[in-house]
């Protein structure tokens, strides 16, 4: 079920995250696909709302054509940014194209995060139909806000990595 198990983040936790992120001077890049624009607007909006809530509203936005391009462009952002949030949507069609794009984007982002040690928020919706995407896009009436949750995951991972380095 969409939205089941998503961690709830209260205002006190947001304040603590903001304090820690400010101290570290985290630099954030959002890499977002352009396909399925209304859904992407929701994902980008969710990431933006979260980043603003934790004081990281001075981030860089990079737009790419589609989800397949997310890993290669995210790779270039790892040079100058501490946190990368990758957002995209792939909706199943009638050909195996869905499988190839989803696998390539997922594998590429995973390998990139591990090889660079940089957290990458995984905001790639891989869904069977547009209704499932809308349900996860953080739009009015959506059950889930994957843009927000992927931004939260990446930022808090960066904070934990910083703590582990001490």
Secondary structure, 3 states (H helix, E strand, C coil): CCCCCCCCCCHHHHHHHHHHHHHHCCCEEEEEECCCHHHHHHHHHHHHHHHHHCCCCCCEEEEECCHHHHHHHHHHHCCCCCEEEEEEEEECCCCCHHHHHHHHHHHHHHHHHHHHCCEEEEEEEEECCHHHHHHHECCCCCCCEHHHHHHHHHHHHHHHHHHHHC
